[in-house]
Amino acid sequence: MRDLRRATLELPGFDRGLVEVGAEPDAVMLAPAEVDAAEAAVRAHLAAQPKPLLSRPYDGYFRQLVGLKKGGARLAWVNAFCDERLGARLATDLVLVKDGGDCFFNALVDLAARRVLWLRVNGEA
């Protein structure tokens, strides 16, 4: 069954400044198995926290996944948001929001290691 809250984006002009991976990663398309691995890594990372980072389940978020390659490493940038009004843009536009609290977060996943390198939950103004 297709997950209607998840989309993979291919962004050749992706603003590398959005993702703290160092200089010049290349955008790549993620394979379905890589998307599943990235999501499993984020779920495991969230479950391992001593205190919940989010006020809703991970699968309740809309998720955009962008593939990146830096050196030989394949990475997945996960951009997550809960605002239903933005859901229509899921597969077409990268959704970027300042503030918004835990309705918005993103993570960077090392696909080979299947682990989260960092996860950042937005703050509130």
Secondary structure, 3 states (H helix, E strand, C coil): CCCCCEEEECCCCCCHHHCCCCCCCEEECCCHHHHHHHHHHHHHHHHCCCCCCCCCCHHHCEEEEEEEEECCEEEEEEEEECCHHHHHHCCCCCCCCCCCHHHEEEEEEECCCCEEEEEEECCCC
